Amino acid sequence: MTQTVVTLEQVRNQLRLCPSDEAENQHLELLIKAAVSHASQYLDRPIPWTNKDGETVPVPEDVQLAILLIIGDLYENREGQFVGIAVSENQTVQNLLHFHRVGLGV
């Protein structure tokens, strides 16, 4: 059974979209997949991941929030280029994901 990392309803709430407007669902599903992939690459582990016994670990809330923030960035910035503005990474995303990264510690 595949665990849902974030739901379409959570994404719609994050983006403040009307629940009855389903025209963008396909695009939102693509953003969910891209955001989960981005967070997974940053963490250097699959999302969701398994423990040493091979059991699926519930996705921590801070990882879910980071994924929602990534989705918000992707939704608001649909263009590949920006002209005349400064763009920086969302430090909050990195802060939320940091302690779940593989290979941290001594």
N, C-alpha and C positions, 0 to 999 in steps of 0.2 A: 504494500500500500504506500503510495506516494503522499507525503505530508505537504499540505498547502503552506507555503512560506508566508505569503500575504494574500488576502482575498481581494477580489475585484471590489467588494464593498469597502474594504479598508482603503484601497487606492482612491476610489471615488470620494470618500470622506477627506482624505489627505489633500486631494486636488480641488475640493469643494465643488464637485460636479453633481448635477441633479441625478438622482438614482433612476429616474424614468427615461433619461436620455441615453439610449443604448447604442447610438450610432458609432461611438468611439470604442466600444468594447474590444474589437479586434486589435486596435492600436494599443489600448491599455494592456492587453494580454502580452503583446510584444514587449512593451516597456517593463512589465513584471519579469519576463524571462531575461531581458538584457540586464536589469538591475540585480537580479539574483546571480547571474553569471559574473557581473562585475564584482560583487561582494565576495563571491566564492573565490575568484582569482586573487583578490586582495588578501583573503584569509588563508589562501593556499590549502583549501579543503572544500569538499562538496557541501552544499547546503540543501537539505539538512545533512548532518554528519552522524556517524555512529560512535558508540563508546567501545571500550575494549572487548565487550561481550558481543559486539555486532548489533546491538539494539539502537534504533534510531533515537537520537537525542532531540527533545523539543527545541525548536529554534528560539534562542533567547530573545527577549523583547527588545533589547538594544540593537540586535542584529536586524530584527524586523523593522524597527524605526529607521535604521540606516538605509535599508532597502527602500522604504517609503520616501526618504529624502532624495535618494538617487533617482527614483521615479519622478519626483517633482522637478528635479533639475532637467531630466530628459524631456519631460512634458513641456516645460517652459522654454527650453532652448532647443527647438526643433531644427535649427539651421546648423550647417557644418562650419560656418565661418562667421566671425564677428568683425565689424569694421568700426574703429574709433572708440572701442571700450576695452577696459581691462577685465580679464576673466581669471578667476582663481578657483582652486578646488575647495569644496565644502569641508572645512576642518572638522565640523561636527560628525560627518560620516566617518572620517578616519578615527576620531576619538571613540565613537561608539563601537567600531569594529576592532580596534587595536588589541584588546585583551583576549580576543577569540582567535587570533592569528596562530598558526602552527609555527613552532620553532622559537617562540619567545622564551626567555629565561636563561638560566645558566647551563 
